[in-house]
């Protein structure tokens, strides 16, 4: 019968809570994801104790809750190519784009960050009049090539071949000369402690310049990227006015983000 007090696996001496959480982290490093039920059996403790431990691990940025369990926070060392990203999570991305469309109105200047999720916002922009789109993404430019009623500005800069976008100082310099109404930002990794991050140093300056140029900043990122982090920090989550993600984000993570004062929209 699971106990509410501190316990240890295999009938060994009781552990203090910090020891138990360290053991949980070791198990997570091995298995990546564990359910609450598995942890209850592993540590002979109650559901409440496991949930409390998960919440504390999440607050410290070492793990994060998923539906029914917990996942280890992990580092990304490279980003998938545009081609590989284009075929995954398409319904979620389209649903998120519909929410983003609710923030649009005619005669806006909109920045679309490079990414397959932000690309799904393009049809909603095309439906409006008087729109100007600023982007570093060649996919966005191609999607707007026949939309002659939309003004399009590409940043230029150093070509990131796998992601079909421009990065580096030249792209950032273009953005510093502009002012936009809203920036829809993408990311390969995000969490409540580290914010948005990337494994590519060349992307940092561009993303930060785009955010600084915008009156409103919106992060558009799927929940599958939550709990991942890259080497280079872009922005704290509090720097975004709105975060749009899909409904698969765990409730504990959603509650934590709202507690940080950010408007969170779930598609």
N, C-alpha and C positions, 0 to 999 in steps of 0.2 A: 504494500500500500504506500503510494508516494507520500512523503512528509512535506510539511510547509517549512520546516527548519532547514538549515544548511545540511547537505549530505554529500556523500562521496560514492563513486561507483565501486562495485565489487566488494561491498561490505567493509571497506577500509575506514579509517578514522574520518570523522566529519571535517569538511573543508570550510574555511571562511569564504564568504561570497566571492571575493576577488580571485581566490584560487579556483573556484568552480568556473568562473567566467573565463579564466585562462585555459582551463581544460576544454571548455566549449570551443574556444578559438582554435585550439590544436585539432580538435575533431573537425571543425569547419575547414581548416586548411587542407585536411585530408580528403573530405567528402564534398566540399564546396557548398552544399545545401543540406540542411537537416530539418526534419519536421519537429514541431513542438512535442509530439508523442515520442519520437525517438530520443529527444533530450530528456524528457521525463523518465523514461526507462533507463537511460544511460547514467543519470545522476540521482535516480531514486528520489525525485522531488516533485512538487506539485506543479500544476499548470500555471498557477499564479507566480510561483518562483521563477519558472522558465521565462514567462512573459516579462517579468521584471528584469531578468538578466538580459534578455534580448533588447529591451528598451535602453538599458544602460550601455550595452555594446554599440547600439545605434547612435546614441548621443556622443560617444567617444569617437565615432567614425570608423570603427573597426569591423562592423557587420551591419546588415540592415534587414529589416523584416520583409518577408514575402508572405503571401496568403498561406497560412497554416504552418509557417516555419521561419527560418532565417537563412540568409546567404552571406558568405564571406565577402568583404569588400576586396576587389581585385584591381590590379593596375593593367591598363592597356598600353602596349608598346608600339602599336601601329594602328592605323585606321583602315577599315575595309574600303575597297575601291567603289567608285560611283556605280559601276556595273553590278557589283554584288549587293549593294544596298538597295538598288532600285527594285529588286524582286522580293524583298522581305517586308512583312508587316504593312502591306499596302492598304488594307482596310482601316487599320489604326491611323495611318498617316492621312488618309482622306478624311476620316472623322475629325482629326485634329485640325486639318485645314478648314473644315466647315466652321469650327469654333473660332479660328483665327479670322475668318471672313466677317464675323460679327463685330470685329474691331475696325473694319474698313468702311470708308464712305467716299463718295466722289471727290475728285480734286486733291487727292493725297499724294505725297511723295513717300514711297515705301522702300525700305532696304530689305532685300531678300538675301540672307546669308547662303553660302553654298551648302547644298544638301538635298537629299531626295524628299524630305518632309516639307521643306519650304517650297520646293518645286510644285507641290500639290496645291499651293495657295494661288498659283498663277491663274487658273481658270476663274477664280473669284475676282481677281483684279481685272481681268479682261472684260468682265460683265459690267464694270463701272466706267464712268466717263471722267476725263480729265486726269487720268492717273499717270504718275511718273514712277518708274521702277529703277532703283540703283542696285547693282548686284556685282559680285565677283564670280558668279557661276555661269559657265557657258551653256549649261542645260536650260537655265532660265532664259537666257538670251535667245536660244533656239526656239523655245516654246512661245516667245513673244515676237518672233520674226515677222509673222503675218498679221499681228495685231497693230496695225498702223496708227490706231487712235491712242496707243500707249507710248509715252516717251520712255526710252530705255538708255540708261547710262551704265556702261561696264567700267569697272575700276581700272582694268589693265593690271600689269604687274607680272611677277614671276609665275609661270604656268606650273601648277601642281597636276601632273599628267594623270595619275590614277583617279583623282577627284574632280577633274575637269573644271578647275577653278583657278583663280589667281591669288597669290599670297605674297607676303613680304612687304618691304618698305614702300615700294611704288604704289601698290594697291592702297596701303594705309594713307599715303600722302593725298591720293585722290579723295578719299573719304573725309579727310580733315578740311577739305575745301567746300564741303557740302553740309546742308542741314536737312534732315528728314523728319517726317511726322512720326513714323513708327519703324522700328527695326525688328524683323522677325529673325531671331538668331537660332542656329542649330548647334549641336554639340555631340561629340562621340562619347562623352562621359560626364556624369553629374551626380552630386550627392549633397546632403544638407551641410556637411562640414567643410568640404573643399570647394563647393560651388561647381562651376563649369571648368573643365580642364581639357587638355589635349596633349597627345604625345608629340605634336609638331610645333616646334618653336616658331616657325614662319607664319603660323596661323594666328598667334597671339596678338600681334600688333594690329592686324587687319580687323579682328573681331572687336578689340577694344576701341579702335577708331570708329567703327560702325556704331557701337553703343554710345559713344560720346557725341556722335553727330545727331542722334535721335532724341526726339522729345519723349518718346515712349519706347521701352525695350521689352520685347516679349520672347521668352525662351520657348521653343517648340521642339520637344524631345520625347521620344517614346520611353516608357517605363523600363524597357529592357536595358537601357543605358544607365539607369539609376543604380548607384552603388559601385560604379566603375570610376576610375580616376586615371588621368594621364600625368605626365611629369610637370607640365606647364599650366599654371593657373591663369584663367581668363578673367573670371568675375565671380564675386560672391552671389548667392542666389538673391540676397536682399537688394542687389543692384537692378534686378528685373522688376518691372511693374506687374507683369503677369507671367505665369508659367502655364503652358498648355501641354498636357500629356494624356496618355490613354487611361482607361478605367482599370487596367490591371495593376496600377500602382497600389501597393499594400496600404491598408488603412492607417497603420501606424506611421508610415512615411508621409502620407498625405496630411495627417494631423500635425506632424512635426514641421512640415513646410508652412502650413497655415499659421502655426505658432510663431514663425519667423516674420510674419507680417506680409507675406507675399500672396497676391491673388492667385489661386490655383484653380484651373479649369480642367475637368476630366472629360475626355471624349468617350 
